[in-house]
Amino acid sequence: MSAILSTALRPAVTKRPGASLRIFTAGWERVARYLVHRAAIASLRELDDHGLRDIGLARSQIEAAVRGLMTSPRRARI
């Protein structure tokens, strides 16, 4: 009887990560995304105005383009 009672009172062990691990992972992913964005912005800022114009950007649009806040003119027409 005690064996049945002890298994009934214990919660089932799950293989899902704990809340603290999920929070840590989400934070780490956010930091990694920030670093990737900063590197992309730095690379685009190294281009001259002619190079930026070739890819369809003005210098003032670099950060918005890296963060995905701009739509392509081709995509907008479709």
Distance bins in CASP14 RR format, pairs under 12 A and 6 or more apart:
PFRMAT RR
TARGET T0000
AUTHOR 0000-0000-0000
RMODE 2
METHOD distances of the structure
MODEL  1
1 7 0 0 0 0 0 1 0 0 0 0 0
1 8 0 0 0 0 0 1 0 0 0 0 0
2 8 0 0 0 0 0 1 0 0 0 0 0
2 9 0 0 0 0 0 1 0 0 0 0 0
3 9 0 0 0 0 0 1 0 0 0 0 0
3 10 0 0 0 0 0 1 0 0 0 0 0
4 10 0 0 0 0 0 1 0 0 0 0 0
7 13 0 0 0 0 0 1 0 0 0 0 0
15 21 0 0 0 0 0 1 0 0 0 0 0
16 22 0 0 0 0 1 0 0 0 0 0 0
17 23 0 0 0 0 1 0 0 0 0 0 0
17 24 0 0 0 0 1 0 0 0 0 0 0
17 25 1 0 0 1 0 0 0 0 0 0 0
17 26 0 0 0 0 0 1 0 0 0 0 0
18 24 0 0 0 0 1 0 0 0 0 0 0
18 25 0 0 0 0 1 0 0 0 0 0 0
19 25 0 0 0 0 0 1 0 0 0 0 0
19 26 0 0 0 0 0 1 0 0 0 0 0
20 26 0 0 0 0 0 1 0 0 0 0 0
20 27 0 0 0 0 0 1 0 0 0 0 0
21 27 0 0 0 0 0 1 0 0 0 0 0
21 28 0 0 0 0 0 1 0 0 0 0 0
22 28 0 0 0 0 0 1 0 0 0 0 0
22 29 0 0 0 0 0 1 0 0 0 0 0
23 29 0 0 0 0 0 1 0 0 0 0 0
23 30 0 0 0 0 0 1 0 0 0 0 0
24 30 0 0 0 0 0 1 0 0 0 0 0
24 31 0 0 0 0 0 1 0 0 0 0 0
25 31 0 0 0 0 0 1 0 0 0 0 0
25 32 0 0 0 0 0 1 0 0 0 0 0
26 32 0 0 0 0 0 1 0 0 0 0 0
26 33 0 0 0 0 0 1 0 0 0 0 0
27 33 0 0 0 0 1 0 0 0 0 0 0
27 34 0 0 0 0 1 0 0 0 0 0 0
28 34 0 0 0 0 0 1 0 0 0 0 0
28 35 0 0 0 0 0 1 0 0 0 0 0
29 35 0 0 0 0 0 1 0 0 0 0 0
29 36 0 0 0 0 0 1 0 0 0 0 0
30 36 0 0 0 0 0 1 0 0 0 0 0
30 37 0 0 0 0 0 1 0 0 0 0 0
31 37 0 0 0 0 0 1 0 0 0 0 0
31 38 0 0 0 0 0 1 0 0 0 0 0
32 38 0 0 0 0 0 1 0 0 0 0 0
32 39 0 0 0 0 0 1 0 0 0 0 0
33 39 0 0 0 0 0 1 0 0 0 0 0
33 40 0 0 0 0 0 1 0 0 0 0 0
33 66 0 0 0 0 0 1 0 0 0 0 0
33 67 0 0 0 0 1 0 0 0 0 0 0
33 68 0 0 0 0 0 1 0 0 0 0 0
34 40 0 0 0 0 0 1 0 0 0 0 0
34 41 0 0 0 0 0 1 0 0 0 0 0
34 66 0 0 0 0 0 1 0 0 0 0 0
34 67 0 0 0 0 0 1 0 0 0 0 0
35 41 0 0 0 0 0 1 0 0 0 0 0
35 42 0 0 0 0 0 1 0 0 0 0 0
36 42 0 0 0 0 0 1 0 0 0 0 0
36 43 0 0 0 0 0 1 0 0 0 0 0
36 66 0 0 0 0 1 0 0 0 0 0 0
36 67 0 0 0 0 0 1 0 0 0 0 0
37 43 0 0 0 0 0 1 0 0 0 0 0
37 44 0 0 0 0 0 1 0 0 0 0 0
37 62 0 0 0 0 0 1 0 0 0 0 0
37 63 0 0 0 0 1 0 0 0 0 0 0
37 64 0 0 0 0 0 1 0 0 0 0 0
37 65 0 0 0 0 0 1 0 0 0 0 0
37 66 1 0 1 0 0 0 0 0 0 0 0
37 67 1 0 0 1 0 0 0 0 0 0 0
37 68 0 0 0 0 1 0 0 0 0 0 0
37 69 0 0 0 0 0 1 0 0 0 0 0
38 44 0 0 0 0 0 1 0 0 0 0 0
38 45 0 0 0 0 0 1 0 0 0 0 0
38 62 0 0 0 0 0 1 0 0 0 0 0
38 63 0 0 0 0 1 0 0 0 0 0 0
38 66 0 0 0 0 1 0 0 0 0 0 0
38 67 0 0 0 0 0 1 0 0 0 0 0
39 45 0 0 0 0 0 1 0 0 0 0 0
39 46 0 0 0 0 0 1 0 0 0 0 0
39 66 0 0 0 0 1 0 0 0 0 0 0
40 46 0 0 0 0 0 1 0 0 0 0 0
40 47 0 0 0 0 0 1 0 0 0 0 0
40 57 0 0 0 0 0 1 0 0 0 0 0
40 62 0 0 0 0 1 0 0 0 0 0 0
40 63 0 0 0 0 1 0 0 0 0 0 0
40 65 0 0 0 0 1 0 0 0 0 0 0
40 66 1 0 1 0 0 0 0 0 0 0 0
40 67 0 0 0 0 1 0 0 0 0 0 0
40 68 0 0 0 0 0 1 0 0 0 0 0
41 47 0 0 0 0 0 1 0 0 0 0 0
41 57 0 0 0 0 0 1 0 0 0 0 0
41 59 0 0 0 0 0 1 0 0 0 0 0
41 61 0 0 0 0 0 1 0 0 0 0 0
41 62 1 0 1 0 0 0 0 0 0 0 0
41 63 1 0 1 0 0 0 0 0 0 0 0
41 64 0 0 0 0 0 1 0 0 0 0 0
41 65 0 0 0 0 1 0 0 0 0 0 0
41 66 1 0 1 0 0 0 0 0 0 0 0
41 67 0 0 0 0 1 0 0 0 0 0 0
41 68 0 0 0 0 0 1 0 0 0 0 0
42 62 0 0 0 0 1 0 0 0 0 0 0
42 63 0 0 0 0 0 1 0 0 0 0 0
42 66 0 0 0 0 1 0 0 0 0 0 0
43 51 0 0 0 0 0 1 0 0 0 0 0
43 52 0 0 0 0 0 1 0 0 0 0 0
43 55 0 0 0 0 0 1 0 0 0 0 0
43 62 0 0 0 0 1 0 0 0 0 0 0
43 65 0 0 0 0 0 1 0 0 0 0 0
43 66 0 0 0 0 1 0 0 0 0 0 0
44 51 0 0 0 0 1 0 0 0 0 0 0
44 52 1 0 0 1 0 0 0 0 0 0 0
44 54 0 0 0 0 0 1 0 0 0 0 0
44 55 0 0 0 0 1 0 0 0 0 0 0
44 56 0 0 0 0 0 1 0 0 0 0 0
44 57 1 0 0 1 0 0 0 0 0 0 0
44 58 0 0 0 0 0 1 0 0 0 0 0
44 59 0 0 0 0 1 0 0 0 0 0 0
44 60 0 0 0 0 0 1 0 0 0 0 0
44 61 0 0 0 0 1 0 0 0 0 0 0
44 62 1 0 1 0 0 0 0 0 0 0 0
44 63 0 0 0 0 1 0 0 0 0 0 0
44 64 0 0 0 0 0 1 0 0 0 0 0
44 65 1 0 0 1 0 0 0 0 0 0 0
44 66 1 0 0 1 0 0 0 0 0 0 0
44 67 0 0 0 0 0 1 0 0 0 0 0
45 51 0 0 0 0 0 1 0 0 0 0 0
45 52 0 0 0 0 1 0 0 0 0 0 0
45 57 0 0 0 0 0 1 0 0 0 0 0
45 59 1 0 0 1 0 0 0 0 0 0 0
45 60 0 0 0 0 0 1 0 0 0 0 0
45 61 0 0 0 0 0 1 0 0 0 0 0
45 62 1 0 0 1 0 0 0 0 0 0 0
45 63 0 0 0 0 1 0 0 0 0 0 0
45 65 0 0 0 0 0 1 0 0 0 0 0
45 66 0 0 0 0 0 1 0 0 0 0 0
46 52 0 0 0 0 0 1 0 0 0 0 0
46 59 0 0 0 0 0 1 0 0 0 0 0
46 62 0 0 0 0 0 1 0 0 0 0 0
47 53 0 0 0 0 1 0 0 0 0 0 0
47 54 0 0 0 0 1 0 0 0 0 0 0
47 55 0 0 0 0 1 0 0 0 0 0 0
47 56 0 0 0 0 0 1 0 0 0 0 0
47 57 0 0 0 0 1 0 0 0 0 0 0
47 58 0 0 0 0 0 1 0 0 0 0 0
47 59 0 0 0 0 1 0 0 0 0 0 0
47 62 0 0 0 0 1 0 0 0 0 0 0
47 65 0 0 0 0 0 1 0 0 0 0 0
48 54 0 0 0 0 1 0 0 0 0 0 0
48 55 0 0 0 0 0 1 0 0 0 0 0
48 57 0 0 0 0 0 1 0 0 0 0 0
48 59 0 0 0 0 1 0 0 0 0 0 0
49 55 0 0 0 0 0 1 0 0 0 0 0
49 56 0 0 0 0 0 1 0 0 0 0 0
49 57 0 0 0 0 1 0 0 0 0 0 0
49 58 0 0 0 0 1 0 0 0 0 0 0
49 59 1 0 0 1 0 0 0 0 0 0 0
49 60 0 0 0 0 0 1 0 0 0 0 0
49 61 0 0 0 0 0 1 0 0 0 0 0
49 62 0 0 0 0 0 1 0 0 0 0 0
50 56 0 0 0 0 0 1 0 0 0 0 0
50 57 0 0 0 0 0 1 0 0 0 0 0
50 58 0 0 0 0 0 1 0 0 0 0 0
50 59 0 0 0 0 0 1 0 0 0 0 0
51 57 0 0 0 0 1 0 0 0 0 0 0
51 58 0 0 0 0 0 1 0 0 0 0 0
51 59 0 0 0 0 0 1 0 0 0 0 0
51 62 0 0 0 0 0 1 0 0 0 0 0
52 58 1 0 0 1 0 0 0 0 0 0 0
52 59 1 0 0 1 0 0 0 0 0 0 0
52 60 0 0 0 0 1 0 0 0 0 0 0
52 61 0 0 0 0 1 0 0 0 0 0 0
52 62 1 0 0 1 0 0 0 0 0 0 0
52 65 0 0 0 0 1 0 0 0 0 0 0
53 59 0 0 0 0 1 0 0 0 0 0 0
53 61 0 0 0 0 0 1 0 0 0 0 0
55 61 0 0 0 0 0 1 0 0 0 0 0
55 62 0 0 0 0 0 1 0 0 0 0 0
55 65 0 0 0 0 1 0 0 0 0 0 0
55 70 0 0 0 0 0 1 0 0 0 0 0
55 72 0 0 0 0 0 1 0 0 0 0 0
56 62 0 0 0 0 0 1 0 0 0 0 0
56 65 0 0 0 0 1 0 0 0 0 0 0
56 70 0 0 0 0 1 0 0 0 0 0 0
56 72 0 0 0 0 1 0 0 0 0 0 0
56 73 0 0 0 0 1 0 0 0 0 0 0
56 74 0 0 0 0 0 1 0 0 0 0 0
57 63 0 0 0 0 0 1 0 0 0 0 0
57 64 0 0 0 0 1 0 0 0 0 0 0
57 65 1 0 1 0 0 0 0 0 0 0 0
57 66 0 0 0 0 1 0 0 0 0 0 0
57 68 0 0 0 0 0 1 0 0 0 0 0
57 70 0 0 0 0 1 0 0 0 0 0 0
57 72 0 0 0 0 0 1 0 0 0 0 0
57 73 0 0 0 0 0 1 0 0 0 0 0
58 64 0 0 0 0 0 1 0 0 0 0 0
58 65 0 0 0 0 1 0 0 0 0 0 0
58 70 0 0 0 0 0 1 0 0 0 0 0
59 65 0 0 0 0 0 1 0 0 0 0 0
60 70 0 0 0 0 0 1 0 0 0 0 0
61 67 0 0 0 0 0 1 0 0 0 0 0
61 68 0 0 0 0 0 1 0 0 0 0 0
61 69 0 0 0 0 1 0 0 0 0 0 0
61 70 1 0 0 1 0 0 0 0 0 0 0
61 71 0 0 0 0 0 1 0 0 0 0 0
62 68 0 0 0 0 0 1 0 0 0 0 0
62 69 0 0 0 0 0 1 0 0 0 0 0
62 70 0 0 0 0 0 1 0 0 0 0 0
63 69 0 0 0 0 1 0 0 0 0 0 0
63 70 0 0 0 0 1 0 0 0 0 0 0
64 70 1 0 1 0 0 0 0 0 0 0 0
64 71 0 0 0 0 0 1 0 0 0 0 0
65 71 0 0 0 0 0 1 0 0 0 0 0
65 72 0 0 0 0 1 0 0 0 0 0 0
68 75 0 0 0 0 0 1 0 0 0 0 0
70 76 0 0 0 0 0 1 0 0 0 0 0
71 77 0 0 0 0 0 1 0 0 0 0 0
71 78 0 0 0 0 0 1 0 0 0 0 0
72 78 0 0 0 0 1 0 0 0 0 0 0
END
